[in-house]
Structure formats: C-alpha cells, structure tokens
Amino acid sequence: VVEGIVGIAHWDVTVEGFANHAGATPMNLRQDALLAASQLIIAVNEVINSVPGNQVGTVGKIAAQPGAYNVIPGKVVFGLEIRDLSNDKVEKLFGEIEKRAASLATASKTKISFERLPNGAHAALTDKTLQQTINNTAKSLGFTTRFMQSGAGHDSQHMASIAPVGMIFVPSVGGISHSPNEFTKPEDMTNGAQVLLDTILAVDKT
C-alpha cells in the first residue's frame, strides 16, 4: 500500500581547484578538486544518514578534468540527487550539505557551487481513504500488506495535484526494481490485479 511518491531534486555540483603537475606539486600545496569532491560525497552520505527516515541521497555520476594520470584535477562536476516523501526534508538536507560544502571549500582551498536542475518533482502523498481501501481489500483476499513509500517517480505524482490517488505495489523477486533483472512472479501479478479490481469495485460503491 503506497503512502506516497517521493519528491526528487537534482543538482550539478562543481568543485574548482587548480590543475597542476602531479610530480612537481608537493602534497601540501595542492588544490585538488577531486579530493575535495570525494570528501563532499562522503559528507552527503553522512548528512543523509544523520536523521531518521527513509530519505536517500545519491551521487551517481562524476567527471574530473583534465583527466590525466599526471595532472592534479582542477575541476570536478558531479550529480547530486535527494529523494524523500517530504519536500521540506529534501530542502533541509540540502541546506546541511551546503554547509558541509562551505567548510570543505575553505579547508581545501577550492570553490564549490551548486546548480539546481529543473527536472525534479515534488513529493505527492496518496489519499488516506484509498490507502485503507486497498489495505482492507488485500486483507479480505487473504494477502499480507505493507505500507511503504514509492522511491521512484510515477504518473500519479502529477495526477495527485488534481485528484485523489492510490497505488498498489506487488513483490519483485529479491527486491530488485527498475532494472533489467527485475522479475515479478505471475501469481503475484495476478494477486495485484485482483486487489486493484476489488478496490475499484469498493470505491465505486461509495
């Protein structure tokens, strides 16, 4: 029984240091953008895990320039994503990451900047009444249920702005989702379809 679809926010994070020769630059004189970026990535993980909840933070791409064995990276750009069912929590977590970035920039003598991308989405809660209808319907059919958030985006995220929405999840083997390795047993799909049908019929009676 899905409680809501998480909000998603993306940033391009740029760390600017100074590109210099790896052999001729002593360690204590370096402005290593990749080292600072690595420390910030660790900080992202620490911030996300610093409060209770199901929020997630991910750095899924990174590019270092100029990209040579013998050159200290002078610039790094990486992608930051934060997801949570609360839009306010997403903003709060990002604010903490910004603070950590400011401290790291000072310590590493680098410049760190964030550019928010327009491709995110606001969190959308599902309707409480529909949640209970889905839950009751599933239990009446003899199935076990679990209340959980959707960590991935869905069309209903946008529909929620104009009408009540509900969502039913069915198990994926091994919990693998949004992957070529995702697999749901036919009987679980059948059960999910039956819950959907009976939920629609229950809603139609009200």
N, C-alpha and C positions, 0 to 999 in steps of 0.2 A: 504494500500500500504506500504509494509515493506521497510524501508530505510536501514536496515542492521541488522545483528545478533551481539549481544553484545559479547565482549571478557569476559572471565571468568577466574579468578585467585583464587586459594585456598592456604591457609596457615594453618599449625598446629602451634598454639601459646602456648608456655609453660611458665607458671609462677611458679617460685620456691621460696618458703618461708621457714618456719621452723615449722614442726608439733610438737605441744606441748599440754599439758593437758589444757582443756578449763577452768577447775575450779581453777587451780593453777597458771595460767599465767595472770598477770594484762593486761588490755587493752593496756596500753602504751608500753608494752614490746613485743607485738605480731608482728610476721612477717606472716600475714595471706594471703596466696596465693589466696584464693577465694575472699577476699575483694579487693585485687589488681586487680584480673581478672574482677571483677564486674565493677570496676571503668574504666578499659580499654574498656570493652564492651560499656559502656556509651560514652566513648571517640570516639569509632568507629562510633557510631550514630551521634555524633556531627561533626566529620570530614566529613562524607559523606554528611551531610546536610549543610555544610559550603559554598558550591559553587553551582551555578545554574546548572541545567541539569537534566538528567534522570538516573544518576548513582544510584546504590544501593549497600549497604553493609549489610551483614548478618552474625550473629553468630548463627549457627543452632545446634551446639552440644557442650556439656561441660561435663567434668569429673573431680571430685575433689577427691584427695587422702589424707588420707586413707579412708575417707568416714564414719565417725562415729559422733554421737551426741556430744561426749565429747572430741573430738580432733580438734584442730585448723588445718585447711587444710594446708598441707605443699607443695602440688603440685597441679596445675590445668592445664589441657590441653583443649583448645577449638579450634573449627574450624572457621576460618575467610574466607569469600568469598566476592569479589568485582566484580561487573559487570558494564560495560559501553561500548558504541559504539566506544569510543576512547581508544586505548591501552595506549596511553600516559597519559590520565587522570587516568586510573587504577593505573599506577605506581606512579603518583604524589600523589594520595590519600593515597596509601600505605606508601609512604615516610612520610606523615604527621602523620599517625598512628604510625609509628616507633618513631617519635619524641615524641609524647604523651606518648608512652610506656616507653621511656627512662626516662622521668620526673617522671612518676608514679613509676618506679622501684626504683629510688633514694628516693622518698618520703616514700615509703612503705618498704624500705629495703628488696626488693625482686629482683630476676633476671628474666627478661623477654626475651625470644628468639622466633624467627620466623623461621619456616621451610617451604619453598615454595614447593608445591606438583606438580608433573609433569602432573596432569590430567586436566589442564586448557585448554583454547582455545583462539586464537586470534580473535579480532573483524573482521567482514567481511561486507563491505558495498555492497549493491545491486547496480546493474547497473542503472544509472540515466535514460537512454533511456528506459529501461524496466519499470522503475517506472512510467514514463509518459505514456507509452503504456497501462499499467494496469489501471492507473487512467482515461485515456481517454476512454478506453473500458468500465469501470464500469459506468462512467457518461453517455455514449451513451446508456446504458441499463436502465438508469433512477435511478441508485443507488447513494447514498451518499458515499463519500470516506473520509478517514483519513490517513495521513501519520504518521507512528509510527515505533519504533524500536521493534525488537524481543528480549525480555528479556530472552528467552530460547535458547538453542543450537539447531542446525539443520544440517542435512547432507550438505545443500547448503553452510554452513560455510566453508566446506572443498572444495567444488566444485568451490567456488569463487576464489580459487588460480589458477585455470586452465581455467576458462571460466566465462563470464558474468552471473550473476544470478538475479532472481527476485522472489518475494514471495507475495502471496495473503493470507490475513487473513479474516476469517469470524467471526461474533459475537458469543460469548459464553454468555449464559444467566447469568446475574449477574457479568459478567467479570471473572468468575471462570475458571482457566486454569490449566492444568497438575494436575488434582485432580479427584478422583472418582466421585465428584459432578459436573464435567464439563458436560455441555449439550449445543448442538447447534441445533436449530430448523431445521427440514428437508428443509423448504423453504430457509433458509439461506445457507445451504449446496448446494442446487440446484443453488442458485444465484452465489455462489462462483465458482461452476463448470462451469457455463455459462461464467463467466468472464475469467476463465482460458482458456476455449476453444476459445473464441473470441480473447483473447490475443495471443494465439498460432497462430491462423489464420492471425492476423495482423502482427506478426513478420515474418511469412512465406512469406508474400507479399513483404517484404523489401529486 
